[in-house]
Amino acid sequence: MIKIFWIGEEDNSLENEDLLELDEEILPQEIEEEAWQIALDILETKEELFIIAPIAWVELQDIEVSLSKTVLTIKWTREEPEIYKDSHIIMRNKECFWWDFVRNVILPENLNFDSIKAQMDNNLLVISIEKLRFNSQYIKVNKMIR
């Protein structure tokens, strides 16, 4: 499933209703089916949208962030440390994931995709996208002359 976000008036009543199952044809073709997903947060201000993902034990150059139309893709591989490959090690508990990760987010169209920025600090990936700004105006309605 992919989460779709609407920007506009606050409506917290959606909760699970904003999760929709989508056809694979709208997603980028290079997505691997065997990839894992990681949790992320999406925050919104009046001016920007922020996507925040905790990504530990990954080199910055191994994180790929791409945009295809309005689908944002975050992709990386987390490699197992050498200690896991030691044949003398006995695994007592396994909760860490060391595979390919992919996360897709369908974004609204009212964002300035030319302004997208990605930063990594303390294992936290922060992607910011400015919103498009539209001026409000009133339009006078005239009587039609025949």
C-alpha positions as CSV (number, residue, x, y, z in Angstrom):
1,M,0.0,0.0,0.0
2,I,1.0,3.6,-0.6
3,K,0.0,6.5,1.4
4,I,-1.5,9.4,-0.5
5,F,-1.4,12.9,1.1
6,W,-3.7,15.8,0.5
7,I,-2.6,19.3,1.3
8,G,-5.2,21.7,2.4
9,E,-7.6,22.0,5.2
10,E,-6.9,19.9,8.2
11,D,-8.9,16.8,8.3
12,N,-7.7,14.3,10.9
13,S,-10.8,12.1,10.5
14,L,-9.3,10.2,7.5
15,E,-6.7,8.1,9.4
16,N,-6.8,4.7,7.7
17,E,-9.1,5.8,4.9
18,D,-6.1,7.6,3.3
19,L,-4.4,4.3,2.6
20,L,-5.3,3.1,-0.8
21,E,-4.2,0.2,-2.8
22,L,-2.9,1.4,-6.2
23,D,-2.1,-0.3,-9.5
24,E,1.6,-1.0,-10.0
25,E,1.5,0.8,-13.3
26,I,1.6,4.2,-11.7
27,L,4.8,3.4,-9.8
28,P,8.3,3.7,-11.2
29,Q,9.3,0.5,-13.0
30,E,12.6,-0.1,-11.2
31,I,10.9,-0.9,-7.8
32,E,12.0,-4.3,-6.5
33,E,9.3,-6.5,-5.0
34,E,11.7,-7.9,-2.5
35,A,12.4,-4.6,-0.8
36,W,11.4,-3.6,2.7
37,Q,9.8,-0.4,3.7
38,I,10.7,1.9,6.6
39,A,8.5,4.2,8.6
40,L,8.5,7.9,7.7
41,D,6.8,11.0,8.9
42,I,5.2,13.7,6.7
43,L,4.9,17.2,8.2
44,E,3.3,20.2,6.6
45,T,3.6,24.0,7.2
46,K,1.9,26.7,5.2
47,E,5.0,27.0,3.0
48,E,6.5,23.5,2.8
49,L,6.0,19.7,3.0
50,F,8.7,17.7,4.9
51,I,9.3,14.0,4.6
52,I,11.4,12.6,7.5
53,A,12.8,9.1,7.6
54,P,15.2,7.6,10.1
55,I,17.9,5.7,8.1
56,A,20.6,4.2,10.3
57,W,23.8,2.4,9.2
58,V,23.7,3.6,5.6
59,E,26.2,5.7,3.8
60,L,24.9,9.0,2.4
61,Q,26.1,8.1,-1.1
62,D,24.0,4.9,-0.9
63,I,20.7,6.7,-0.5
64,E,18.8,7.4,-3.7
65,V,16.0,9.9,-3.8
66,S,14.1,10.3,-7.0
67,L,10.9,11.9,-8.3
68,S,8.8,10.6,-11.2
69,K,5.8,12.8,-11.8
70,T,4.4,13.0,-8.3
71,V,5.8,9.8,-6.9
72,L,8.7,10.3,-4.6
73,T,11.0,7.2,-4.2
74,I,13.5,6.7,-1.4
75,K,15.7,3.7,-2.0
76,W,18.8,2.2,-0.3
77,T,20.5,-1.0,0.7
78,R,21.6,-1.6,4.3
79,E,24.5,-4.1,4.3
80,E,25.1,-6.5,7.1
81,P,28.2,-5.7,9.1
82,E,31.1,-8.2,8.9
83,I,30.3,-9.6,12.4
84,Y,27.2,-11.2,11.1
85,K,29.2,-13.2,8.6
86,D,31.4,-14.8,11.4
87,S,30.6,-18.5,11.5
88,H,31.3,-18.6,15.3
89,I,28.5,-16.1,16.0
90,I,25.2,-17.5,17.3
91,M,22.1,-15.4,16.5
92,R,20.1,-15.1,19.7
93,N,17.6,-12.4,18.5
94,K,17.1,-10.9,15.1
95,E,15.2,-7.6,14.7
96,C,17.5,-5.6,12.5
97,F,16.9,-5.6,8.7
98,W,19.9,-5.6,6.4
99,W,18.4,-5.7,2.9
100,D,17.1,-3.4,0.2
101,F,14.6,-0.7,1.2
102,V,12.2,1.2,-1.0
103,R,9.6,3.7,0.1
104,N,7.2,5.5,-2.3
105,V,5.0,8.4,-1.5
106,I,2.5,9.9,-3.9
107,L,2.7,13.7,-3.4
108,P,0.0,16.3,-4.3
109,E,0.5,18.2,-7.5
110,N,0.5,21.6,-5.7
111,L,4.2,21.4,-4.8
112,N,7.1,23.2,-6.4
113,F,9.1,20.1,-7.4
114,D,11.9,22.3,-8.6
115,S,12.5,23.3,-5.0
116,I,13.0,19.7,-3.6
117,K,15.9,19.4,-1.2
118,A,17.3,16.3,0.7
119,Q,19.5,16.5,3.8
120,M,20.9,13.8,6.1
121,D,21.9,14.5,9.7
122,N,22.3,12.1,12.6
123,N,20.8,9.2,10.6
124,L,17.7,11.3,9.8
125,L,16.8,11.9,6.1
126,V,14.8,15.2,5.7
127,I,13.3,16.0,2.3
128,S,11.6,19.4,1.9
129,I,9.5,20.6,-0.9
130,E,8.0,24.1,-1.1
131,K,4.4,24.6,-1.9
132,L,3.3,26.5,-4.9
133,R,1.9,29.9,-4.0
134,F,-1.3,31.1,-5.5
135,N,-2.5,34.6,-5.1
136,S,-6.2,35.0,-4.1
137,Q,-8.2,37.4,-6.1
138,Y,-11.8,38.4,-6.6
139,I,-13.2,38.5,-10.1
140,K,-16.0,40.9,-11.0
141,V,-18.9,39.3,-12.9
142,N,-20.2,41.5,-15.6
143,K,-23.6,41.3,-17.3
144,M,-23.4,39.7,-20.8
145,I,-24.3,42.0,-23.6
146,R,-26.0,40.4,-26.6
